[in-house]
Amino acid sequence: QVQLVESGGGSVQAGGSLRLSCEVSGDTGKVGCMGWFRQAPGKQREGVATINSYGITNYADSVKGRFTISKDNAKNTLHLQMDSLSPDDTSMYYCAASILPRCLSNGFTYWGQGTQVTVSS
């Protein structure tokens, strides 16, 4: 099993920054692609950013140029640096992991509990 624990959420004013972290524990050798997702109340969950086993990243159009996903393999930690935040980024953010090396939309097996990000105008 793989456990994911997110941290780093909080409240920030528009234009500010936050850095989310996701600590991976358990059978970390199983982990391939990892990603960040978000879901606001009344909305569908959406993918924010992914990074595959080869370090290739992908971003939702809405966050390109503002968010950066990275992975610290030595510390088994996934990060999401979020800059130029806007109220539209307000959501619960979830870390997810796949056992596949490449990122597939339905390929995420493990999920964290989420961390709330609130951006005020």
C-alpha positions in Angstrom: 0.0 0.0 0.0 1.0 3.6 -0.6 0.0 6.5 1.7 -0.2 10.1 0.6 -0.4 13.0 3.0 -0.8 16.6 1.7 0.3 19.7 3.5 0.8 23.4 2.7 -2.7 24.6 2.0 -4.1 27.8 3.6 -5.5 31.2 2.9 -3.8 33.7 0.7 -4.7 36.9 -1.1 -4.9 37.1 -4.9 -1.5 37.3 -6.4 0.1 35.4 -3.6 1.8 32.1 -3.5 1.6 28.7 -1.8 3.6 25.6 -1.9 1.8 22.3 -1.5 3.7 19.1 -0.4 2.7 15.5 -0.6 4.6 13.0 1.5 4.6 9.5 0.1 5.1 6.5 2.4 4.6 2.8 2.4 5.5 0.8 -0.7 7.1 3.8 -2.4 8.7 1.6 -5.0 5.3 1.0 -6.6 4.8 4.7 -7.4 5.1 5.9 -11.0 3.2 8.9 -12.2 2.1 11.4 -9.6 -0.3 14.3 -9.9 -2.2 17.1 -8.2 -6.0 17.4 -8.7 -8.5 19.8 -7.3 -12.2 19.9 -6.6 -14.3 22.9 -5.6 -17.7 22.5 -4.1 -20.3 21.7 -6.7 -17.7 21.2 -9.4 -16.1 18.2 -11.0 -12.6 17.2 -10.0 -10.0 18.4 -12.4 -6.4 17.6 -13.0 -4.0 20.4 -12.2 -0.5 18.9 -13.0 1.2 15.6 -13.4 4.8 14.3 -13.5 5.6 10.9 -14.8 8.4 8.5 -13.8 10.7 10.1 -16.4 10.2 13.6 -15.0 7.9 14.8 -17.8 5.4 17.3 -16.6 1.9 18.3 -17.8 -0.3 21.1 -16.7 -3.9 22.2 -17.1 -4.2 25.2 -19.3 -5.6 27.2 -16.4 -2.4 26.9 -14.4 0.3 26.9 -17.1 2.9 29.5 -16.3 1.7 29.9 -12.7 2.1 26.4 -11.1 5.1 24.1 -11.1 5.0 20.5 -10.1 8.2 18.8 -8.9 9.3 15.6 -7.2 12.0 15.0 -4.6 12.8 11.3 -5.0 15.2 11.3 -2.1 12.6 12.5 0.3 9.6 10.8 -1.4 7.8 14.1 -1.6 5.8 15.7 -4.4 5.4 19.5 -4.5 3.2 22.0 -6.2 4.5 25.6 -6.3 1.5 27.9 -6.9 2.2 31.5 -7.9 0.0 34.3 -9.0 -3.0 32.7 -7.3 -6.5 33.9 -8.1 -9.8 33.3 -6.4 -10.6 30.8 -9.2 -7.8 28.6 -7.7 -9.8 28.2 -4.5 -10.4 24.5 -4.0 -9.5 21.3 -2.2 -6.2 20.0 -3.6 -5.5 16.3 -3.7 -2.3 14.4 -4.3 -2.5 11.2 -6.3 -0.2 8.4 -7.4 -0.3 5.7 -10.0 1.6 2.5 -10.3 2.1 3.1 -14.0 5.2 5.1 -15.1 3.2 7.1 -17.6 0.3 9.3 -16.6 -3.2 8.2 -17.6 -6.3 10.0 -16.7 -7.9 7.0 -15.0 -4.6 5.5 -13.8 -4.4 6.9 -10.3 -4.8 4.3 -7.6 -3.8 6.2 -4.4 -5.2 9.4 -3.2 -4.5 11.7 -0.3 -7.1 13.4 2.0 -6.6 16.8 0.5 -5.5 20.2 1.6 -7.7 23.3 1.3 -6.5 26.3 -0.7 -8.5 29.6 -0.4 -7.6 32.7 -2.3 -9.4 35.9 -1.5 -9.7 38.9 -3.8 
